[in-house]
Structures are given as C-alpha cells and as structure tokens.
Amino acid sequence: MKKTPQPILIIGNGIAGITLAIQLRKRSNLPIIVVSDEHPYFFSRTALMYVYMGHMKWEHLQPYEASFWDDNKITLIHERITGLNSSKKEVILATDQRLSYRSLVLATGSKPNRLDLPGINALGVQGLYHKKDLEQLERLTPSIQSAVVVGGGLIGVELAEMLHSRGIEVHFLIRENAFWNTILPKEEAQMIGAHIEAHGVKLYCNTELKAIETDAENRVRGVITHKEEQLPCQFVGLTIGVHPNIDCFRNSGLETDRGILVDEQLTTNLPDVYAIGDCAQLRNPPKGRKATEAVWYSGRMMGETLAETLSGNPQTYTPGPWFNSAKFFDIEYQTYGLVGPQETAIEAHWYWQHPKQNCSFRVAYNKANRQFLGVHSLGIRLRHKIFHQWLLNEKSIDQVMEALTQAHFDAEFSTIHLKTIQAAYFKNRLQTTQK
C-alpha cells in the first residue's frame, strides 16, 4: 500500500502563505495544508477600509470562491497554533491536536504595536489590522461622534479617512513635525498634511498620547496628550506600527530577533522550516531592502520564491529594487528605489510640484556620478516595470529624465505631467551647467 506523503504545512493565510500555496500547487502534487485562526479564507486585508466606507461588500474581499481550495486540493484549517516541536516535525494546535509536516512554512504576519498607557484596554481602543477589528469598529460606530487616531503612518490615514466618511469628527495625532516625514521629504509631507486637513481632519503634529480617559463602564470618553490637551472622544484608533507575530515560537528553538531569522532561501535554523512575509527577518538583506518588510509586495514575492524551492527548484530571494504604493485620501503615492527624507552628502534631489494641483515628482541621484537612485510621485501614476529596469541598469538621472514619458501609466493624464516635468528638469539642468 502506497504511503501518503507528509504535507507542506503553511501557518498563516495572508498574501505570503496563500501565494505560496497557490504557486506550489501549480508545480507540485504534494499535500498542502494552510492553518489560520483569523478567518477560514484568504481575504484582501488592504481593502478592509473599503468595506467600512461602503465601496465594497465583505464577500468582495475574498478573491477566490470557497470551492477553489477543494478544487485545488488545498486543505484549510481554521485553528490557532500554540507551539512547534521540530524534533518530531509537528505543530500543536489550540485543541492539542498535532499536525505533522514534510516542510513547515511560517507566514504568521504581524501584530499591531501597543502602548502601555492608562486606559489602553478600554472599550473603543483598537487598531485596524484584522477582520475582527473591522467588525468591532462597525459595532462601535453608532456611538462615536468624535475619534482620535494615533500614529502618522499609512494605516493611520486610512482609518482617519474611514471615520471621516461616516461623518465622525477626527483628531489625528502624530509625534513628528509633519505627516510621515520619516519617509516623505518636507515638501511632500506638508502637501499631504494640508490635504488631510482640507478634508476636515484635524492634524496635531509634535503630539503624543499621554492617557485615555474612561467612564464608569470602561468606555473611552477622551484622551489627554503629552501637552495636557484634553480631547473628548468615544474612539481611539492605535496605528503606531506593527511587529512580527512570532510569540508562539519563542521557545521552539527557532532563532529569532525582531522576526524569525532566515537566510537568502528563506530557511530558518531548524530543518525543513521556513519563514516568509511579515514574520520573516533576513539575516543578510539585499542592498536597499530592510531585514523585515511588512509590505504586501514583499510577502507575495517571498511566497513565489519559496514555491520554486519547495517544488525542487531552489531559488534565492531577490526582491530587486524597493517599491511601494499607498493612498492619502484621493492622492496616490508611488515610490521606486531609494529616496531619503532629505538630501545627504551622497544623495541629491530634484523636485517638481504642480502649482495648483496636488501632485509632485521627486528624483534622487548620486551626487558623485549622477546615478539614478529612486523616485517619489504623488498624484501621478507611474509604471513599475520601467523604473525597475532603470534601477537595475543603473541609469543616470539624465537618461531617466530623457526617457521619462515612457514611464506613464495613464496616457491621458500622466503623459501631460511627465512632459512638463521633463521640460522643467532640463531647463534647470541647462541653467545649472551654464553657471
């Protein structure tokens, strides 16, 4: 009698784990099991805000029919993992059931950061990461007239937009002197800050949360800032970043730091155990990439890479130049390569901003040899493929600007801006060289 092979066991059904499962199924007939305690089916986490705002329904967030998993012989288990015994090659579920594996892939994602402050556990204090967060926010919304959002990152501005869409007064607290200025240079940070306030959201810069005030039933009734300013509210959104979700593996023998340490092939120190996505920390990250990246694109690429390896074609994780995208209310943001928040002894910038519209374009380049380093754009759609190639080919900034119109995404609108930007750059270049 033929023995059934042990499965590829994937812990986590986010973008990293599900990309791996689907790509692996295309390449292999091995049994695949995906375990997650959040929701039985994979869903688009980045679209949670659109359900709350009424643009989508919950079922629209599930890109695959429920039958997809059975049809592709991928077994889904809706349960929580509590431990790992690598010597027996098994994981332990909350029900005390054991699952054996041929290869184990940890794709457990991130957990929202928390603050140790008075009132932090009150009803009405939460983040926006899980489906249960969205469900709780929906339950609380009828009782919210005013809200405070803490943390000036991408999830923070999404939550502010969500609450504002329901007619709720929003106070947005950030500890920096301008919105997201650890990433955005001064001009872009000021543009986005002004845009947020133009939508009716009150932005408080250089402001930190000191305490959350509660009523007799431990519900939020206000906050106190470190400046002793009191803001009455019924909801506090904590969006102060995330960290790898690896607590249940701390005593498993896995080598960890901030995340689970992996090499270039996404292998941990334990035999046949891998880690991908937000929970993985590269021991030697590629140039221009961070050791941990809580980004949808990175998780997808890790899943694709590991699918090749587990199907017998070992691959090194080579994500290439950094890229990301986001949205600040109705201003789209894209970045390719590396653009620092300010110029340095090595890095120079050239910047263009539309005189009337909320759109801008910034390129970074090496001062010594004028090599193109990266680009930020706000309100202008660009093509990833084009900039990816320019970065890989180490084009100069002048070569990039000469070919800039090739990078338009929307020919009707982007080309007009890019031609204007191109002309402004070379006019400035001519004036500079004539001095």
C-alpha positions in Angstrom: 0.0 0.0 0.0 1.4 3.4 -1.0 2.1 5.7 1.9 0.6 9.2 1.8 3.4 11.8 1.8 3.6 14.3 4.6 2.1 17.7 3.7 3.6 21.1 3.2 2.2 22.8 6.2 1.7 26.6 5.9 0.9 28.6 9.0 -0.9 31.8 8.0 -3.3 32.6 5.2 -2.2 36.1 4.3 -0.7 37.1 1.0 2.6 35.3 1.6 1.1 32.0 2.7 -1.6 31.9 0.1 0.7 32.9 -2.7 3.0 30.1 -1.7 0.1 27.6 -1.6 -1.3 28.5 -5.0 2.1 28.7 -6.7 3.2 25.4 -5.1 0.0 23.7 -6.3 0.9 24.7 -9.9 4.2 23.0 -9.5 3.6 20.0 -7.3 1.0 17.4 -6.3 2.2 17.3 -2.7 -0.5 17.7 0.0 -0.8 21.3 1.1 -2.4 22.4 4.4 -3.0 26.0 5.4 -3.7 26.8 9.1 -5.1 30.2 10.2 -7.1 31.4 13.2 -8.2 34.7 11.8 -10.6 33.7 9.0 -11.2 30.4 7.2 -10.5 32.0 3.8 -7.9 34.3 2.4 -9.0 37.9 2.0 -7.6 41.2 0.9 -6.5 42.9 4.1 -5.7 46.2 2.3 -9.3 46.6 1.2 -10.8 46.4 4.7 -11.3 50.2 4.6 -13.5 50.0 1.5 -16.0 47.7 3.2 -16.4 50.1 6.0 -16.8 53.0 3.6 -19.4 51.2 1.6 -17.5 50.8 -1.6 -17.3 47.1 -1.3 -19.0 44.2 0.5 -17.2 41.7 2.6 -17.5 38.9 0.0 -15.7 41.1 -2.5 -12.6 40.9 -0.3 -12.3 37.1 -1.0 -10.7 36.8 -4.4 -11.4 33.1 -4.7 -14.6 31.1 -4.4 -15.0 28.9 -1.4 -14.8 25.9 -3.7 -11.4 27.0 -5.0 -9.5 25.3 -2.2 -11.1 21.9 -2.5 -10.8 22.1 -6.3 -7.1 22.7 -6.0 -6.7 20.2 -3.2 -5.5 22.7 -0.6 -6.8 21.9 2.9 -7.8 24.8 5.1 -7.8 24.5 8.9 -9.4 27.4 10.9 -7.5 27.0 14.2 -4.8 28.6 16.3 -1.2 27.4 16.6 0.2 27.2 20.1 3.6 25.5 19.6 6.2 23.8 17.4 8.1 20.5 18.0 10.7 20.5 15.3 12.3 17.2 16.5 9.0 15.4 15.8 8.2 17.7 12.8 4.8 18.6 14.1 2.9 21.7 15.2 0.5 21.9 18.1 -3.0 23.4 17.7 -5.0 25.1 20.5 -7.2 21.9 20.5 -4.0 20.0 21.4 -4.2 18.3 18.0 -0.8 17.6 16.3 -0.1 18.2 12.7 2.9 16.5 11.1 4.7 18.1 8.2 7.2 17.4 5.4 8.1 21.1 5.3 6.8 23.8 7.6 6.3 27.4 6.4 5.7 30.1 9.0 3.8 33.0 7.5 2.1 34.4 10.6 2.3 38.0 9.6 2.4 41.0 12.0 0.7 42.2 15.2 -0.1 45.8 15.9 2.1 47.6 18.3 0.5 48.7 21.6 1.2 51.4 24.2 1.5 51.0 27.9 -0.7 53.9 29.0 -3.7 54.5 31.4 -6.9 53.4 29.7 -5.3 51.4 26.9 -7.6 48.5 27.5 -10.8 50.5 27.4 -13.7 49.6 25.1 -13.2 51.8 22.0 -9.4 51.5 21.8 -8.3 49.4 18.9 -6.2 49.1 15.7 -7.2 48.2 12.2 -5.5 45.0 11.1 -7.8 42.0 11.5 -11.3 41.3 10.3 -12.4 41.4 13.9 -11.1 45.0 14.2 -13.4 46.0 11.3 -16.3 44.1 12.9 -15.7 45.8 16.3 -15.4 49.2 14.7 -18.7 48.7 12.9 -20.4 47.8 16.2 -19.0 50.9 17.9 -19.6 53.4 15.1 -23.2 54.4 16.0 -21.9 55.6 19.4 -18.9 57.5 18.0 -19.3 61.3 17.5 -15.6 62.1 17.8 -12.5 59.9 17.3 -8.7 60.2 17.9 -6.3 58.4 15.6 -2.8 58.0 17.0 0.2 57.4 14.7 1.1 59.1 11.4 1.6 56.1 9.1 -0.4 54.6 6.2 -2.9 52.7 8.3 -3.5 55.9 10.4 -4.5 57.9 7.4 -6.7 55.1 6.1 -8.5 54.9 9.5 -8.9 58.7 9.6 -10.5 58.6 6.1 -12.8 55.7 7.1 -14.1 57.5 10.2 -14.5 60.8 8.3 -16.5 59.0 5.6 -19.1 58.2 8.3 -19.4 61.9 9.4 -17.3 61.4 12.5 -15.0 64.2 13.8 -11.4 63.0 13.6 -8.4 64.2 15.5 -5.1 62.8 14.1 -2.1 62.8 16.5 1.4 62.3 15.1 4.6 62.7 17.1 6.6 64.1 14.1 6.6 67.7 13.0 4.9 66.8 9.7 2.9 63.8 8.4 5.1 60.7 7.6 8.2 62.8 7.5 10.4 59.9 8.3 9.6 58.7 4.8 8.5 61.8 2.9 10.7 64.9 2.3 9.4 68.1 3.7 7.5 69.4 0.7 5.5 66.2 0.2 4.9 65.8 3.9 3.5 69.3 4.1 1.4 68.7 1.0 -0.2 65.6 2.4 -0.7 67.2 5.8 -2.5 70.1 4.2 -4.6 67.7 2.1 -5.6 65.7 5.2 -6.8 68.9 6.9 -8.6 70.1 3.8 -10.8 67.0 4.2 -11.8 68.1 7.7 -9.4 66.0 9.7 -7.6 68.0 12.5 -3.9 67.2 12.3 -1.9 67.5 15.6 1.9 67.5 14.9 4.5 67.0 17.6 1.8 65.4 19.7 1.9 62.2 21.7 -0.8 60.3 23.6 -0.4 60.5 27.4 -3.6 58.8 28.7 -7.0 57.6 27.7 -9.9 58.7 29.9 -12.7 56.3 30.5 -16.2 56.3 32.0 -17.7 54.1 34.7 -18.2 51.3 32.2 -14.6 51.5 31.0 -15.6 53.1 27.7 -13.5 55.7 26.1 -14.6 59.3 26.8 -11.5 61.2 25.9 -7.7 61.4 25.6 -5.0 63.6 27.2 -2.0 64.5 25.1 1.5 64.9 26.4 0.8 68.7 26.1 -2.0 68.2 28.7 -4.6 69.0 26.0 -7.9 67.1 26.6 -9.8 65.8 23.5 -13.3 64.4 24.2 -13.9 61.3 22.0 -15.6 57.9 22.0 -13.0 56.0 20.0 -9.1 55.8 19.9 -7.5 54.2 16.9 -4.0 53.0 17.6 -2.0 52.9 14.3 1.6 53.0 15.7 3.1 50.3 13.5 3.4 46.5 13.7 5.9 43.9 14.7 6.3 40.2 13.6 3.8 37.8 15.1 6.1 35.2 16.4 5.2 34.9 20.1 4.1 31.2 20.0 7.5 30.2 18.5 9.7 31.9 21.1 10.6 28.6 22.9 10.6 26.4 19.9 14.3 26.5 19.1 13.8 28.9 16.2 16.5 31.7 16.0 14.6 35.0 16.3 15.4 38.6 16.6 12.7 41.1 15.8 11.4 38.4 13.4 12.2 34.8 12.6 15.7 34.8 11.1 16.1 33.3 7.6 18.8 33.1 5.0 18.6 34.0 1.3 16.5 30.9 0.6 14.1 31.8 3.4 15.3 28.9 5.5 15.4 29.1 9.3 17.9 27.4 11.6 15.6 24.4 12.0 15.5 21.6 9.4 12.7 21.9 6.8 11.3 25.0 8.5 10.9 28.3 6.5 9.5 31.7 7.2 8.1 34.3 4.8 6.2 37.5 4.8 6.0 40.0 7.7 7.2 37.5 10.3 10.5 36.8 8.5 13.7 38.7 9.1 16.5 38.3 6.6 19.9 37.7 8.1 21.6 39.5 5.2 19.0 41.7 3.4 19.8 42.7 -0.2 21.1 46.2 -0.7 18.4 48.8 -0.4 16.0 46.4 1.4 15.2 46.1 5.1 15.6 43.0 7.2 11.9 42.9 7.9 9.3 44.3 5.5 5.6 44.4 6.4 4.6 45.0 2.8 2.1 43.2 0.6 4.5 43.1 -2.3 7.3 41.5 -0.3 5.1 38.8 1.1 3.9 37.9 -2.4 7.5 37.7 -3.8 8.6 35.6 -0.9 5.7 33.2 -1.5 6.6 32.9 -5.2 10.3 32.3 -4.4 9.7 29.6 -1.8 7.2 27.8 -4.1 10.0 27.2 -6.5 12.3 25.9 -3.8 9.8 23.5 -2.3 8.9 22.1 -5.7 12.5 21.1 -6.3 13.9 24.3 -8.0 15.9 26.1 -5.2 15.7 29.8 -5.5 17.3 32.8 -3.7 15.0 35.5 -2.6 16.0 38.5 -4.8 13.3 41.2 -4.5 15.2 43.7 -6.5 14.8 47.5 -6.0 12.4 48.7 -3.4 8.9 49.8 -4.4 5.7 50.6 -2.7 2.4 52.4 -3.2 -0.3 53.9 -1.0 -3.2 56.5 -1.0 -3.7 59.6 1.1 -7.4 60.2 0.7 -7.5 60.7 -3.1 -3.8 61.3 -3.6 -2.0 58.2 -4.9 1.6 57.7 -3.8 4.3 55.6 -5.5 7.9 55.1 -4.8 10.6 53.1 -6.7 14.2 52.8 -5.5 15.5 54.8 -2.5 14.6 58.4 -1.8 15.6 59.6 1.6 13.5 62.2 3.5 16.3 64.7 2.9 19.5 65.1 0.9 22.8 63.8 2.2 26.4 64.1 1.4 25.9 61.4 -1.2 22.2 61.7 -2.3 20.9 64.8 -4.1 17.3 65.5 -5.1 15.4 67.3 -7.9 11.8 68.2 -7.1 8.8 69.4 -9.1 5.4 70.3 -7.7 2.3 71.3 -9.7 1.4 75.0 -8.9 -2.3 74.2 -8.5 -2.9 70.5 -8.3 -1.9 68.1 -5.5 0.8 66.3 -7.5 4.5 66.2 -7.3 7.6 64.3 -8.6 11.0 63.9 -6.9 14.1 62.0 -8.2 17.1 61.1 -6.1 20.5 60.6 -7.6 24.2 60.1 -6.6 26.0 63.4 -6.4 29.3 61.9 -7.5 28.3 60.0 -10.6 24.6 61.2 -11.1 23.3 57.6 -10.9 19.6 57.4 -10.6 18.6 56.2 -7.1 14.9 56.5 -6.9 11.7 58.4 -7.4 8.6 59.6 -5.3 5.4 60.6 -7.0 2.2 62.0 -5.6 -0.9 62.2 -7.8 0.9 60.9 -10.9 0.7 57.2 -11.8 4.0 55.6 -13.0 4.9 52.2 -14.4 6.8 49.9 -12.0 8.4 47.8 -14.8 10.1 50.8 -16.4 11.6 52.2 -13.2 12.5 48.7 -12.1 14.6 48.3 -15.2 16.2 51.7 -15.0 17.3 51.0 -11.4 18.7 47.5 -12.3 20.5 49.0 -15.2 21.9 51.8 -13.1 20.8 54.5 -15.4 21.9 58.1 -14.8 19.3 60.7 -13.8 19.7 62.4 -17.2 19.0 59.1 -19.0 15.9 58.6 -16.9 14.6 62.1 -17.4 15.2 61.9 -21.2 13.0 58.8 -21.3 10.6 59.8 -18.7 7.4 59.8 -20.8 8.0 56.0 -21.3 7.0 55.6 -17.6 3.5 56.9 -17.9 0.8 54.6 -16.6 -2.2 56.6 -17.8 -1.5 58.1 -21.1 -4.4 60.6 -21.0 -3.2 62.3 -17.8 0.3 61.2 -16.8 2.0 62.0 -20.1 1.0 65.7 -19.8 2.5 65.9 -16.4 5.6 63.9 -17.3 6.3 66.2 -20.4 6.0 69.2 -18.1 8.3 67.7 -15.5 10.8 66.6 -18.2 11.0 70.2 -19.7 11.4 71.7 -16.2 14.2 69.3 -15.3 16.2 70.0 -18.5 15.6 73.8 -18.2 17.0 73.6 -14.7 19.9 71.4 -15.9 20.8 73.9 -18.6 20.8 76.8 -16.2 22.9 74.9 -13.7 25.6 73.9 -16.2 25.8 77.5 -17.6 26.6 78.9 -14.2 
